[in-house]
Amino acid sequence: MSLRQTYTLWAPIYDRMLSRATRQARIANLETLPDLANQVIGLMGVGSGLDIELLPNHAPPRCCIGLDVTRAMLDRARPRAANAPCPVALVEGDAMNTPFADGVFDTVILHLILAVVPHPAAALAEASRLVKPGGQILIFDKFLRPGQNAWFRRAVSPLMGQLATRTDVEFEPLLGAHPELTLTRDVPLLAGGWFRGITLHKNKD
């Protein structure tokens, strides 16, 4: 089953499953962002728009573009986009291969997407391409650490990947492929540190 098909099935119950469970972690991660005024924000894997309603009202971005591969998810995001503190455009597309130009975003937000897509390395590479030099990538997701003894998560990951999300993704090897990105923050956010909040800054030329 493709990612689009899987999340089309999940769309009607996605908010009931994840909204309350992840809200405080999302807030904590987004609160680390600096003043977003006049910024162009990219929400890759925007889903039902749970992050849209958490964008700051006091200094909102100039605009936000939310991308998701699943039309059913985007349909659920539209009411949140309509009530956002800044203009929000919703685009159907693949976070691993987006239609956007190089360096179009000041900030790219990757919340619960790197462990979902079939090729997380491609999604991070695309985020790096999209963010301008001096910009940042904000990540909230579940990651194992290299060599971590998590046999059950590793064992069930092939099945879980078909149902919703992988459970064996390691972040450090992904980052190691990107010398243009500097890790400036890596903190536990949820589930005993399995879910982490990560900030990457793209080095200026």
C-alpha positions as CSV (number, residue, x, y, z in Angstrom):
1,M,0.0,0.0,0.0
2,S,1.4,3.4,-0.9
3,L,1.9,6.2,1.5
4,R,-0.9,8.2,-0.1
5,Q,-3.3,5.2,0.2
6,T,-2.3,4.6,3.8
7,Y,-2.9,8.1,5.0
8,T,-6.1,8.4,3.0
9,L,-7.4,5.6,5.3
10,W,-6.0,7.3,8.4
11,A,-7.3,10.8,7.6
12,P,-10.7,10.4,9.3
13,I,-9.2,9.4,12.6
14,Y,-5.8,11.0,12.5
15,D,-6.6,14.0,14.7
16,R,-8.3,11.8,17.3
17,M,-5.2,9.6,17.5
18,L,-2.5,12.3,17.4
19,S,-3.8,15.7,18.3
20,R,-3.8,15.5,22.1
21,A,-0.9,13.0,22.3
22,T,1.5,15.2,20.4
23,R,0.2,18.8,21.0
24,Q,2.5,19.7,23.9
25,A,5.5,18.3,22.1
26,R,4.6,20.3,18.9
27,I,4.2,23.5,21.0
28,A,7.5,23.0,22.7
29,N,9.3,22.5,19.4
30,L,7.7,25.4,17.7
31,E,8.4,27.7,20.6
32,T,12.1,27.4,20.0
33,L,11.7,29.2,16.7
34,P,12.9,32.8,16.6
35,D,10.7,35.7,15.5
36,L,9.0,34.5,12.3
37,A,7.8,37.8,11.1
38,N,8.4,38.3,7.4
39,Q,9.5,34.7,7.0
40,V,8.3,32.2,4.5
41,I,7.7,28.9,6.2
42,G,7.5,25.4,4.6
43,L,5.5,22.7,6.4
44,M,6.5,19.5,4.7
45,G,4.0,16.7,5.5
46,V,1.5,19.1,6.9
47,G,-1.1,16.4,7.3
48,S,-4.3,17.6,8.8
49,G,-2.7,20.9,9.8
50,L,-2.1,20.4,13.5
51,D,0.9,22.6,13.3
52,I,-0.9,25.4,11.4
53,E,-3.1,26.2,14.4
54,L,0.0,26.5,16.6
55,L,1.8,29.2,14.5
56,P,2.4,32.3,16.6
57,N,-0.2,35.1,16.5
58,H,2.1,37.8,18.0
59,A,4.6,37.7,15.1
60,P,3.2,35.5,12.4
61,P,5.2,34.5,9.3
62,R,4.7,36.4,6.1
63,C,3.2,33.2,4.6
64,C,3.2,29.5,5.0
65,I,3.1,26.7,2.5
66,G,1.9,23.3,3.6
67,L,2.7,20.2,1.5
68,D,1.2,16.8,1.8
69,V,1.0,13.7,-0.5
70,T,-2.6,12.9,0.7
71,R,-5.5,14.9,-0.6
72,A,-7.7,13.7,2.2
73,M,-5.3,15.1,4.7
74,L,-5.1,18.5,2.9
75,D,-8.9,18.6,2.9
76,R,-8.9,18.4,6.7
77,A,-6.1,21.0,6.9
78,R,-8.2,23.6,5.0
79,P,-10.3,24.9,7.9
80,R,-7.1,25.4,10.0
81,A,-5.4,27.1,7.1
82,A,-8.4,29.5,6.7
83,N,-8.1,30.5,10.4
84,A,-4.3,30.8,10.5
85,P,-2.6,34.0,11.6
86,C,-0.9,34.3,8.2
87,P,-1.8,33.3,4.6
88,V,-1.4,29.5,4.1
89,A,-1.3,27.7,0.8
90,L,-1.8,24.0,0.7
91,V,-0.1,22.0,-2.0
92,E,-0.5,18.3,-2.9
93,G,3.0,16.8,-3.3
94,D,5.8,14.5,-2.2
95,A,8.1,15.7,0.6
96,M,10.9,13.7,-1.0
97,N,10.5,15.6,-4.3
98,T,8.7,18.9,-4.0
99,P,7.8,21.4,-6.8
100,F,9.5,24.3,-5.0
101,A,12.6,26.2,-6.0
102,D,16.0,26.1,-4.2
103,G,16.2,28.2,-1.1
104,V,12.6,29.4,-1.2
105,F,12.0,29.0,2.6
106,D,13.4,30.7,5.6
107,T,12.3,27.8,7.8
108,V,11.3,24.3,6.9
109,I,9.3,22.3,9.5
110,L,9.4,18.5,9.4
111,H,7.0,17.3,12.1
112,L,6.4,13.5,12.1
113,I,7.4,13.1,8.5
114,L,11.0,11.7,8.3
115,A,10.0,8.4,9.9
116,V,6.9,8.2,7.7
117,V,8.2,8.7,4.2
118,P,9.8,5.6,2.4
119,H,13.2,7.4,2.1
120,P,13.9,9.7,5.0
121,A,17.3,10.6,3.5
122,A,15.6,11.9,0.4
123,A,13.2,14.0,2.5
124,L,16.0,15.6,4.6
125,A,18.0,16.3,1.4
126,E,15.0,18.0,-0.1
127,A,14.4,20.1,3.0
128,S,18.1,21.2,2.9
129,R,17.6,22.2,-0.7
130,L,14.5,24.2,0.1
131,V,15.8,26.2,3.0
132,K,18.0,29.2,2.2
133,P,21.5,29.6,3.6
134,G,21.2,30.9,7.1
135,G,17.8,29.3,7.5
136,Q,16.7,26.5,9.7
137,I,15.1,23.1,9.6
138,L,12.9,22.2,12.6
139,I,12.3,18.5,13.2
140,F,10.0,16.6,15.6
141,D,10.0,12.8,15.1
142,K,10.9,9.4,16.6
143,F,14.5,8.3,16.1
144,L,16.6,5.5,17.4
145,R,20.3,6.3,18.2
146,P,23.0,4.3,16.4
147,G,23.6,1.1,18.2
148,Q,20.6,1.6,20.5
149,N,19.3,-1.7,21.8
150,A,15.7,-1.4,20.6
151,W,15.2,-4.9,19.1
152,F,11.4,-4.7,19.2
153,R,11.1,-1.4,17.4
154,R,13.6,-2.6,14.8
155,A,11.8,-5.9,14.4
156,V,8.3,-4.4,13.9
157,S,9.4,-1.5,11.7
158,P,8.8,-3.2,8.4
159,L,5.2,-3.9,9.4
160,M,4.7,-0.5,11.0
161,G,6.1,1.2,8.0
162,Q,3.3,-0.3,5.9
163,L,0.6,0.7,8.4
164,A,1.7,4.2,9.4
165,T,5.3,4.9,10.3
166,R,8.7,3.3,10.6
167,T,10.1,2.7,14.1
168,D,13.8,2.1,13.3
169,V,14.9,5.4,11.7
170,E,18.3,6.7,13.0
171,F,18.8,10.4,12.7
172,E,22.6,10.6,13.0
173,P,23.4,8.8,9.7
174,L,20.9,11.1,7.9
175,L,22.6,14.2,9.2
176,G,26.0,12.8,8.4
177,A,25.3,13.1,4.7
178,H,24.8,16.9,5.0
179,P,27.9,18.9,5.9
180,E,25.9,22.1,4.9
181,L,23.7,21.5,8.0
182,T,24.7,22.2,11.6
183,L,23.0,20.6,14.5
184,T,22.2,23.3,17.1
185,R,19.6,21.5,19.2
186,D,18.6,17.9,20.0
187,V,16.3,17.4,23.0
188,P,13.9,14.7,24.2
189,L,10.2,15.7,23.7
190,L,8.1,12.5,24.1
191,A,8.1,8.8,25.0
192,G,11.2,8.8,27.1
193,G,13.2,10.6,24.4
194,W,12.3,8.4,21.5
195,F,10.6,11.5,20.0
196,R,13.2,14.3,19.7
197,G,13.1,18.0,18.9
198,I,15.9,18.9,16.6
199,T,17.0,22.1,15.0
200,L,19.4,22.3,12.1
201,H,20.9,25.5,10.6
202,K,22.0,25.7,7.0
203,N,25.4,27.1,6.8
204,K,25.8,30.4,4.9
205,D,27.8,30.3,1.7
